[in-house]
Amino acid sequence: MKKAGLSFMACCILACCNAQKINDSTLIKQLLEKESATWRSGNTEEHAACWHIQPYSKILVSTADGKCFDVPPSSVINPPAGMAGKGGSAVNSNYLFSITKNNAWVSHDEVSTAADGTKSYSHEIRLLEKIKGKWKLVGQSIYLYKP
């Protein structure tokens, strides 16, 4: 009987640990989708709330023609006029997560559709930290490609 009770307790603990990871991955996915949508809609206040700029924050963008840009992290918090809010939509897929306590990295693919219907494709790696109990982006690498 004691073995059954201990086994049940161990299963409950494992289920709780696994549920937290599922919950964190869901919360992160929601944050990434919110970040994409708020950028496109021009809601810079909500977009900035998705981020927590750290001294080590980095945003790298590689274009499909082989150029690379080191984007100042401050530009996601206070973007220059006309940089955000151009409309369109984005669909993320193929999420892969690595979540350890208050740190995570996530890779995914994104298909962005501009307001004029033009599509762009990227592989993205996002770096996140849990700040005051909420997941925030602290860095990212975006690799644009032509399918």
C-alpha angles and dihedrals in degrees: 000000000000090000091052091049092049091046091051091049092049090051091050092051092048091048091052092050092048092046090055091054091048090048092049093049090050092049091048092048090051090049093051092049091047090050091054094046097046092050092053094044093049094240092145094170093058090040092054089050088064090063138065109189112215128189087256097046114133134181117193124181123190115193126217090250093058102262121133128208128196100210115205107245089222089068091071091054097040107016119192114258112283095016097103131036102050093135130233130108143258134215119200123200144162095047117191118186136199109183122176117172105296098352131076143167122200131189123198143152122247132199110195122195116199121216089262092054097256112145128214127187130211145171109218136194115197127193118207140179130192106241117188089342096311129100114243132179114246100171146350146189120212121195112192117202142171113240 
